[in-house]
Amino acid sequence: MATTDTLTLTIAKVDQILFEGEALSVYVPGIEGVMTVLPHHEPFVSILAAGDIVVTEVDNTERTLSVADGGVIEISTNQATILV
């Protein structure tokens, strides 16, 4: 169950879930610069550039996923969905 200090995060390709669960933050390469998404972020949709997505998991470990072709991120109601 999610706490108020986490956000529900899904990172997926068309045919594969790369990450699904709770996170403390996610760092993404936006087309106009890097962004850090924290719990309770304002809703938005943005295009992502190629680069690294860094997820800080609830145990403070970091997971890095490289994105070669960019993607899109949607934030809504304490949930983030990234499609790459």
N, C-alpha and C positions, 0 to 999 in steps of 0.2 A: 504494500500500500504506500502511496506517495505521501511524503511529508510536505510541509509548507516550504522547506528549503531545497526542494528538488523540482525538476521538470521532467515530464515524460518525453522521452526522445526516441524517435525511430529514424534510422538511416538505412536507405534501401536502394538497390538497383532494380531494374525491371524484373529480374528473376531471382533475387537474393536479398534477404535481410542481413545487413552488415552489423547493425546494433539495434537493440530494442530493450528499453528499460529506463530506470531513473538515472538522472545525471545532476550534478551540481552546476555544471556549465558546459557550453559547447562553443568552440572558437572556430569560425568559418571564414574562408576567403571570398569575400564579396567582390563584385566587379569594380566597386569603387573603393575598396580597401577591406581590411580584416574587420570582423565583428565578433564580439563576445555576447552570447545570449545567456542570460541568467534566469532563474525562476521568476515568474510573474512579469516577464518582458511584455511590452506593448505588442499587440498583434501586428504582423506585417508579412509581406511576401517579397522575396528578393532573389535575383539571379546570382549564382555562385560562379566564381572563376576556378580555374585549375589551381590546385595547391593542397594543403593539408587541413583536414578537419581534426581538431583535438577535443576529445570528450573527457571531462573530469568526472569520473564515476563517484558514487556515494562513499566509497572507501578512500577517496582522494587519489586513486591511481589515475594515470592518464593513458588514454588509448588514442593512437594516431592512425587516421585513415587517409591515404593519398587519393586525390581526385584528379584524374588526368584531363577530363573534358568538361569540368564545371558541373552545374546542376541547378537546383532550386531549393529554397528553404521557405517553409511556412510556419509562422508562430501564431498560436491561438490558444487562449484559455489554459495557460501553463503547459502547453504541449508544443513540441517542435517536431516537424517532419522534414527530412532532407531526402531529396531524390537525386541520385547521381547517375 
